[in-house]
Amino acid sequence: MTHLNIIKLCVGAESVEDLLAWHEAHKHIWRSGTTEHVTRMTPKREAEVLEGSLYWVIKGVILARQKIIDLEPRTGTDGINRCALVLDAQVIRTEAAMRRPFQGWRYLDPAETPRDLPKQRAKDDVLPPELARALAEIGLH
């Protein structure tokens, strides 16, 4: 079976560091070694998604991903059923890839996913999102 990824806007984040800070501030509510993102729609292709990753779009550019390890039902305080994407806490930086805005999440075909940055580059100084976007537009990042 092939895996399937999910792509999601990282609303409110200006950088990968903002995502990491949000995880740090909320880690007390998740199981050790995980983070969660709760969404209204449950992926129908669960088996494929559990082999994939959630790719984060920050300021119009895919910059990071997290491995999806489980899907769990959640009920909001409003009584609406939702789905928690349970993610490995490790955030893996990726090559920059432009993405137009969209609502909710989308499936992301493995052929369209950016490559992970090599481990030695993951600790490089982070490019400002505008520069990463400009480089992605011309295919240099």
Buried (B, 14 or more C-beta within 10 A) or exposed (E): EEBBBBBBBBEEBEBBEBBBEBBEEEBEEBEEEBBBBEBEEBBEEEEBBBBBBBBBBBBBBBBBBBBBBBBEEEEEEEEEEBBBBBBBBEBBBBBBBBBEEEEEBBBBEEEEBBEBBEEEEBEEEBBEBEEBBBBBEEEEB
